[in-house]
Amino acid sequence: MILVTGFNGFVGSSLLQLFKSIEGVSARGTSRLKPSQSEKEIIYSGEIHRDTSWHKALKGCDTVIHTAALTHQMNTDLNKKSIEMYREINTLGTINLAKQAAKMGIKRFIFLSSIKVNGESTYNGQPFTADDKPNPLDNYAISKYEAEIGLKEISKNTDMEVVIIRPSLIYGVGVKANFEALIKFINKGFPLPFASIKNNKRSFVSLDNLNDLIIKCIDHPDAANQIFLVSDGSSLSTRELVEKIAEAMNKKIKLINIPISLLYLVAKLLGKEDAIIRLTGSLEVDITKTNDVLGWFPPFTVNEGLHRACINFDNEKIIK
């Protein structure tokens, strides 16, 4: 039996749906919201914190996939709050779950971390690797990194194996936040000022590719106590990303050529500096270790992933 935390989340809900379609796989999920009577495979966990009881959810399981987290949200008051808020859920909540899992004989604990543990940007064409010195810069990334440290200690002192996955930016059916907003703008045919952002490189990972790697990590013997980075295997400039989304949606797009320096100035005036830094900067990942250790390669190309992410887009929303 596999336990997937975060049924209400982007990755967790997708994983559970996928497991339902795989013959011979038994899985259950947890939710901080009370599930409906029809959701019999979902167990109510309540809010995740240092004292959450996981006994009912863990009973009878041999693998845990921990996707639940307080996520990073740009330009909201949430990011201004104390790191303790992130630590309570992402660090202490994770460590509490892992300790209970180890005591109940869970064999493998797969933790969905973040590429932000490596840092915010890459430079001079040098991508992040799984063995780089961590450089978490915001509260969310710090809380994820501290959870990784705690999990490594638990794995050293128990028989439970830990696998840490740091995905690059995830997209797919049901994606929210900035990626969804970008798809909406393209769908409506709005002109976008991204023609000049053609020299940066960013790595992305489709939900389908991420799920495929997670499944690989469930029972691959060499995944034990390792850290893996994951992406679609190629990087795109912001301009290339926009053009590929438009192509996937069969939409014509008008790109306006505005100097990057002017984009920075406007963003600063609007208090959107973080957004423009991400749009113009680079964040590449090297998945060579993932390839070599697991023999895993992304089964879906960027074009295929974007097509799946956009194909169900209907006016104002992405249909799950």
PADREN-686058 format. One record per residue (C-alpha): x, y, z; chain. Coordinates in Angstrom, 1 decimal. Each point is the difference from the previous one (the first is absolute). Example, Ala and Ser with C-alpha at 12.3 -4.5 7.8 and 13.67 -1.06 7.14 Angstrom:
% PADREN-686058
+--------+--------+--------+--------+
|      u |      v |      w | chaine |
+--------+--------+--------+--------+
|   12.3 |   -4.5 |    7.8 |      A |
|    1.4 |    3.4 |   -0.7 |      A |
+--------+--------+--------+--------+
***
This chain:
% PADREN-686058
+--------+--------+--------+--------+
|      u |      v |      w | chaine |
+--------+--------+--------+--------+
|    0.0 |    0.0 |    0.0 |      A |
|    1.3 |    3.5 |   -1.0 |      A |
|   -0.9 |    3.1 |    2.0 |      A |
|   -0.1 |    3.3 |   -1.9 |      A |
|   -0.3 |    3.1 |    2.1 |      A |
|   -1.6 |    3.1 |   -1.4 |      A |
|   -3.0 |   -1.3 |   -1.8 |      A |
|   -1.2 |    3.6 |   -0.5 |      A |
|    3.2 |    1.0 |   -1.6 |      A |
|    1.1 |    0.1 |   -3.7 |      A |
|    2.4 |   -2.9 |    0.2 |      A |
|   -1.7 |   -2.1 |    2.7 |      A |
|   -3.4 |   -0.1 |   -1.8 |      A |
|    1.6 |   -0.8 |   -3.3 |      A |
|    2.0 |   -2.9 |    1.5 |      A |
|   -3.0 |   -1.6 |    1.7 |      A |
|   -1.9 |    0.2 |   -3.3 |      A |
|    2.9 |   -1.7 |   -1.7 |      A |
|    0.3 |   -2.8 |    2.6 |      A |
|   -3.7 |   -0.8 |   -0.5 |      A |
|    0.8 |   -0.8 |   -3.7 |      A |
|    2.9 |   -2.3 |    0.8 |      A |
|   -1.0 |   -3.6 |    0.5 |      A |
|    1.2 |   -1.6 |    3.2 |      A |
|    0.9 |    3.3 |    1.7 |      A |
|   -1.8 |    1.0 |    3.2 |      A |
|    0.1 |    3.6 |    1.2 |      A |
|   -1.7 |    2.3 |    2.4 |      A |
|    0.3 |    3.8 |    0.5 |      A |
|   -0.2 |    2.4 |    2.8 |      A |
|   -1.8 |    3.3 |    0.1 |      A |
|   -0.1 |    3.0 |    2.3 |      A |
|   -3.6 |    0.5 |   -1.0 |      A |
|   -2.6 |   -2.6 |    1.0 |      A |
|   -0.6 |   -2.3 |   -3.1 |      A |
|   -3.4 |   -0.7 |   -1.4 |      A |
|   -1.7 |   -3.4 |    0.7 |      A |
|    0.9 |   -1.1 |   -3.5 |      A |
|    3.7 |    0.6 |    0.5 |      A |
|    0.5 |   -3.1 |    2.0 |      A |
|    3.7 |   -0.3 |   -0.8 |      A |
|    0.7 |    3.5 |    1.6 |      A |
|    0.7 |    0.3 |    3.7 |      A |
|   -0.4 |    3.3 |    1.8 |      A |
|    3.2 |    1.2 |    1.6 |      A |
|   -0.9 |    3.5 |    0.9 |      A |
|    2.6 |    2.7 |   -0.1 |      A |
|    3.6 |   -1.2 |   -0.2 |      A |
|    2.2 |    1.0 |    2.9 |      A |
|    2.5 |   -1.5 |    2.5 |      A |
|   -2.7 |   -1.9 |    1.9 |      A |
|   -2.2 |   -1.3 |   -2.8 |      A |
|   -1.0 |   -3.6 |    0.6 |      A |
|    0.6 |   -2.2 |   -3.1 |      A |
|   -0.7 |   -3.4 |    1.5 |      A |
|   -3.2 |   -0.7 |   -1.8 |      A |
|    1.4 |    1.1 |   -3.4 |      A |
|    3.2 |   -1.9 |    0.4 |      A |
|   -1.5 |   -3.3 |    1.2 |      A |
|    0.6 |   -2.7 |   -2.6 |      A |
|    2.2 |    2.1 |   -2.2 |      A |
|    3.6 |   -0.7 |   -1.1 |      A |
|    0.7 |    3.1 |   -2.0 |      A |
|   -0.7 |    3.7 |    0.7 |      A |
|    0.1 |    2.7 |   -2.7 |      A |
|   -0.1 |    3.3 |    1.8 |      A |
|   -1.2 |    2.8 |   -2.4 |      A |
|   -2.0 |    2.1 |    2.5 |      A |
|    1.6 |    3.3 |    0.8 |      A |
|   -0.5 |    3.7 |    0.6 |      A |
|    1.0 |    1.1 |   -3.4 |      A |
|    1.9 |    3.1 |   -1.2 |      A |
|   -2.3 |    2.7 |   -1.3 |      A |
|    1.4 |    3.0 |   -1.7 |      A |
|   -1.1 |    3.5 |    0.9 |      A |
|   -2.3 |   -0.9 |    2.9 |      A |
|    0.0 |    0.9 |    3.6 |      A |
|    0.7 |   -3.7 |    0.7 |      A |
|    3.6 |    0.4 |   -1.0 |      A |
|    0.5 |    2.9 |    2.4 |      A |
|   -1.0 |   -2.1 |    3.0 |      A |
|    2.5 |   -1.6 |    2.4 |      A |
|    2.0 |   -2.9 |   -1.1 |      A |
|   -1.5 |   -1.8 |    3.0 |      A |
|   -3.2 |   -0.4 |   -2.0 |      A |
|    1.8 |   -1.8 |   -2.7 |      A |
|    2.1 |   -2.1 |    2.5 |      A |
|   -3.1 |   -1.1 |    1.9 |      A |
|   -1.5 |   -1.7 |   -3.1 |      A |
|    2.9 |   -0.7 |   -2.4 |      A |
|    2.7 |   -0.8 |    2.5 |      A |
|   -1.4 |   -1.1 |    3.3 |      A |
|   -3.1 |   -1.5 |   -1.6 |      A |
|    2.1 |   -2.0 |   -2.4 |      A |
|    2.3 |   -1.2 |    2.7 |      A |
|   -2.9 |   -1.0 |    2.2 |      A |
|   -1.5 |   -2.0 |   -2.8 |      A |
|    3.3 |   -1.7 |   -0.8 |      A |
|    0.6 |   -1.0 |    3.6 |      A |
|   -3.4 |   -1.5 |    0.3 |      A |
|    0.5 |   -1.8 |   -3.3 |      A |
|    3.3 |   -1.5 |    1.1 |      A |
|   -1.5 |   -1.2 |    3.2 |      A |
|   -2.9 |   -1.7 |   -1.9 |      A |
|    2.4 |   -1.8 |   -2.3 |      A |
|   -0.3 |    2.0 |   -3.2 |      A |
|    2.7 |   -1.2 |   -2.4 |      A |
|    0.4 |    3.1 |   -2.2 |      A |
|   -0.8 |    3.7 |    0.5 |      A |
|    0.0 |    2.1 |   -3.2 |      A |
|    0.1 |    3.8 |    0.7 |      A |
|   -0.9 |    2.6 |   -2.6 |      A |
|    2.4 |    2.8 |    0.7 |      A |
|    0.8 |    2.9 |   -2.3 |      A |
|    2.7 |    1.2 |   -2.4 |      A |
|   -0.1 |    3.2 |    2.0 |      A |
|    2.1 |   -1.9 |    2.6 |      A |
|    2.9 |    0.3 |   -2.6 |      A |
|   -0.7 |    3.7 |   -0.5 |      A |
|   -2.0 |    2.5 |   -1.9 |      A |
|    2.1 |    0.4 |   -3.2 |      A |
|    2.7 |   -1.6 |   -2.1 |      A |
|    2.7 |    2.0 |   -1.8 |      A |
|    2.4 |   -0.4 |   -2.9 |      A |
|   -1.7 |   -3.1 |   -1.3 |      A |
|    0.9 |   -2.0 |    3.1 |      A |
|   -3.1 |   -2.0 |    1.1 |      A |
|   -0.8 |   -1.1 |    3.5 |      A |
|    1.0 |   -3.6 |    0.8 |      A |
|   -1.3 |   -2.3 |    2.8 |      A |
|    3.4 |    0.2 |    1.7 |      A |
|    0.4 |    3.7 |    0.1 |      A |
|    0.2 |    1.8 |    3.3 |      A |
|   -3.5 |    1.1 |    0.9 |      A |
|   -0.8 |    3.7 |   -0.1 |      A |
|   -3.6 |    0.5 |    1.1 |      A |
|   -0.8 |    3.7 |    0.1 |      A |
|   -3.7 |    0.5 |    1.0 |      A |
|   -2.0 |   -1.4 |    2.9 |      A |
|   -1.6 |   -2.7 |   -2.1 |      A |
|    3.3 |   -1.3 |   -1.4 |      A |
|    1.6 |    0.1 |    3.5 |      A |
|   -2.9 |   -2.0 |    1.5 |      A |
|    0.4 |   -2.6 |   -2.7 |      A |
|    3.7 |   -0.3 |    0.4 |      A |
|   -0.3 |   -0.4 |    3.8 |      A |
|   -2.5 |   -2.7 |   -0.6 |      A |
|    2.5 |   -1.8 |   -2.2 |      A |
|    2.6 |    0.2 |    2.8 |      A |
|   -2.5 |   -1.5 |    2.4 |      A |
|   -0.9 |   -2.8 |   -2.3 |      A |
|    3.6 |   -0.9 |   -0.6 |      A |
|    0.5 |   -0.3 |    3.8 |      A |
|   -3.0 |   -2.3 |    0.3 |      A |
|    1.2 |   -2.2 |   -2.8 |      A |
|    3.4 |   -0.4 |    1.7 |      A |
|   -1.6 |   -1.1 |    3.2 |      A |
|   -2.8 |   -2.2 |   -1.2 |      A |
|   -0.6 |   -2.6 |   -2.7 |      A |
|   -2.2 |    2.4 |   -2.1 |      A |
|    1.5 |    1.0 |   -3.3 |      A |
|   -0.4 |    3.6 |   -1.1 |      A |
|   -0.2 |    1.3 |   -3.5 |      A |
|    0.1 |    3.8 |   -0.6 |      A |
|   -1.2 |    1.5 |   -3.3 |      A |
|    0.6 |    3.6 |   -0.9 |      A |
|   -2.2 |    0.9 |   -3.0 |      A |
|    0.4 |    3.0 |   -2.2 |      A |
|   -3.1 |    2.1 |   -0.7 |      A |
|   -2.9 |   -2.5 |   -0.4 |      A |
|   -2.7 |    0.5 |   -2.6 |      A |
|   -2.9 |   -2.2 |   -1.2 |      A |
|   -3.7 |   -0.5 |    0.0 |      A |
|   -1.4 |    2.0 |    2.9 |      A |
|    3.1 |    2.3 |    0.4 |      A |
|   -0.6 |    3.2 |    1.9 |      A |
|    1.7 |    3.3 |    0.8 |      A |
|    2.3 |    1.7 |   -2.5 |      A |
|    0.0 |   -2.8 |   -2.6 |      A |
|   -3.8 |    0.0 |   -0.1 |      A |
|    0.0 |    3.7 |   -0.4 |      A |
|    2.4 |   -0.2 |   -2.9 |      A |
|   -2.3 |   -2.5 |   -1.7 |      A |
|   -3.0 |    2.2 |    0.5 |      A |
|    1.8 |    3.0 |   -1.5 |      A |
|    1.0 |   -2.0 |   -3.0 |      A |
|   -3.5 |   -1.5 |   -0.4 |      A |
|   -1.5 |    3.5 |   -0.1 |      A |
|    2.5 |    1.2 |   -2.5 |      A |
|    1.5 |    2.8 |    2.1 |      A |
|    3.2 |    1.4 |   -1.3 |      A |
|    2.9 |   -1.0 |    2.3 |      A |
|    3.2 |    2.0 |    0.6 |      A |
|    2.3 |   -3.0 |   -0.2 |      A |
|    1.6 |    0.2 |   -3.4 |      A |
|    3.3 |    1.2 |    1.4 |      A |
|    0.2 |   -2.8 |    2.7 |      A |
|    1.7 |   -2.5 |   -2.3 |      A |
|    3.4 |   -0.6 |    1.6 |      A |
|   -1.0 |   -1.4 |    3.4 |      A |
|   -0.5 |   -3.7 |    0.6 |      A |
|   -2.4 |   -1.6 |    2.4 |      A |
|   -0.8 |   -3.7 |    0.7 |      A |
|   -3.5 |   -1.2 |    0.5 |      A |
|   -1.5 |   -3.4 |    0.8 |      A |
|   -3.4 |   -1.3 |   -1.2 |      A |
|   -2.2 |   -1.6 |    2.6 |      A |
|    0.1 |   -3.2 |   -2.1 |      A |
|    3.8 |   -0.1 |    0.1 |      A |
|    0.1 |    0.7 |    3.7 |      A |
|   -2.6 |   -2.7 |    0.8 |      A |
|    2.0 |   -2.4 |   -2.1 |      A |
|    3.2 |    0.7 |    2.0 |      A |
|   -1.9 |   -0.4 |    3.3 |      A |
|   -1.3 |   -3.4 |   -1.0 |      A |
|    3.6 |   -1.0 |   -1.0 |      A |
|    1.2 |    1.0 |    3.4 |      A |
|   -2.5 |   -2.1 |    1.9 |      A |
|    1.9 |   -3.3 |   -0.5 |      A |
|    3.2 |    0.7 |   -1.8 |      A |
|    2.7 |   -1.3 |    2.4 |      A |
|    2.6 |    2.7 |   -1.0 |      A |
|   -2.5 |    2.9 |    0.8 |      A |
|    0.5 |   -0.7 |    3.8 |      A |
|    1.3 |    3.0 |    1.9 |      A |
|    0.7 |    2.1 |   -3.1 |      A |
|   -0.9 |    3.4 |   -1.2 |      A |
|   -1.2 |    0.4 |   -3.6 |      A |
|   -0.7 |    3.0 |   -2.2 |      A |
|   -2.7 |   -0.3 |   -2.7 |      A |
|   -0.9 |    2.0 |   -3.1 |      A |
|   -1.3 |   -0.7 |   -3.5 |      A |
|    3.7 |   -0.3 |   -1.1 |      A |
|    0.1 |    3.3 |   -1.9 |      A |
|   -0.1 |    3.7 |    0.8 |      A |
|   -1.9 |    2.8 |   -1.5 |      A |
|    0.3 |    3.8 |   -0.1 |      A |
|   -3.1 |    1.9 |    1.0 |      A |
|   -0.7 |    0.9 |   -3.6 |      A |
|    0.3 |   -3.7 |   -1.0 |      A |
|   -2.3 |   -1.0 |    2.8 |      A |
|   -2.7 |    2.5 |   -1.1 |      A |
|    0.4 |   -1.0 |   -3.7 |      A |
|   -0.4 |   -3.7 |    0.9 |      A |
|   -3.0 |    0.5 |    2.1 |      A |
|   -1.6 |    2.0 |   -2.8 |      A |
|    0.8 |   -2.8 |   -2.4 |      A |
|   -1.5 |   -2.6 |    2.4 |      A |
|   -3.2 |    2.0 |    0.1 |      A |
|    0.0 |    0.7 |   -3.7 |      A |
|    0.0 |    3.8 |    0.8 |      A |
|    1.7 |    2.8 |   -1.8 |      A |
|    2.0 |    2.2 |    2.4 |      A |
|    1.3 |    3.5 |   -0.3 |      A |
|    3.3 |    0.5 |    1.8 |      A |
|    1.1 |    3.6 |    0.7 |      A |
|    3.7 |    0.8 |    0.0 |      A |
|    0.6 |    2.1 |    3.2 |      A |
|    3.5 |    0.3 |    1.3 |      A |
|    0.6 |   -2.1 |    3.1 |      A |
|    1.3 |    3.1 |    1.9 |      A |
|   -3.4 |    1.7 |   -0.6 |      A |
|   -1.8 |   -3.1 |    1.2 |      A |
|    2.0 |    0.1 |    3.2 |      A |
|   -0.9 |    3.7 |    0.5 |      A |
|   -3.7 |   -0.6 |   -0.5 |      A |
|    0.0 |   -3.1 |    2.3 |      A |
|    1.8 |    2.0 |    2.7 |      A |
|   -2.6 |    2.8 |   -0.2 |      A |
|   -2.8 |   -2.6 |    0.3 |      A |
|    1.7 |   -2.0 |    2.8 |      A |
|    0.4 |   -3.0 |   -2.2 |      A |
|    3.8 |   -0.4 |    0.0 |      A |
|   -0.1 |   -3.6 |    1.0 |      A |
|   -2.2 |   -0.9 |   -3.0 |      A |
|    2.2 |    1.8 |   -2.5 |      A |
|    3.2 |   -1.6 |    1.4 |      A |
|   -1.5 |   -3.4 |   -0.5 |      A |
|   -1.2 |    0.9 |   -3.5 |      A |
|    3.4 |    1.3 |   -1.1 |      A |
|    2.4 |   -2.2 |    2.1 |      A |
|    1.2 |   -3.5 |   -0.5 |      A |
|   -0.6 |   -3.1 |    2.1 |      A |
|    1.3 |   -3.2 |   -1.7 |      A |
|    0.3 |   -3.4 |    1.5 |      A |
|    2.3 |   -2.9 |   -0.9 |      A |
|   -1.8 |   -3.4 |    0.3 |      A |
|    3.1 |   -2.1 |   -0.9 |      A |
|    0.0 |   -1.6 |    3.5 |      A |
|   -3.7 |   -0.9 |   -0.4 |      A |
|    0.8 |   -1.5 |   -3.4 |      A |
|    3.0 |   -2.0 |    1.2 |      A |
|   -1.1 |   -1.3 |    3.4 |      A |
|   -3.6 |   -0.9 |   -1.0 |      A |
|    0.3 |   -0.5 |   -3.7 |      A |
|   -2.9 |    2.5 |   -0.2 |      A |
|   -0.6 |    2.4 |   -2.9 |      A |
|   -3.0 |    2.3 |   -0.4 |      A |
|   -2.6 |   -2.1 |   -2.0 |      A |
|   -1.7 |    3.2 |   -1.2 |      A |
|    1.6 |    2.9 |   -1.9 |      A |
|   -0.7 |    3.7 |    0.8 |      A |
|   -2.3 |    0.3 |   -3.0 |      A |
|   -2.0 |   -3.0 |    1.1 |      A |
|   -0.2 |    1.2 |    3.6 |      A |
|   -1.1 |    3.5 |   -1.0 |      A |
|   -2.6 |   -1.5 |   -2.4 |      A |
|   -1.5 |   -2.0 |    2.9 |      A |
|    0.1 |    2.9 |    2.3 |      A |
|   -1.9 |    2.2 |   -2.5 |      A |
|   -2.3 |   -2.4 |   -1.8 |      A |
|   -2.6 |    0.2 |    2.8 |      A |
|    0.1 |    3.7 |    0.3 |      A |
|   -3.5 |    1.4 |   -0.2 |      A |
|   -0.5 |    3.8 |    0.0 |      A |
|    0.8 |    1.0 |    3.6 |      A |
|    1.3 |   -3.2 |    1.6 |      A |
|    2.0 |   -3.1 |   -0.5 |      A |
|   -2.2 |   -3.0 |    0.5 |      A |
|    1.3 |   -2.7 |    2.3 |      A |
+--------+--------+--------+--------+
***
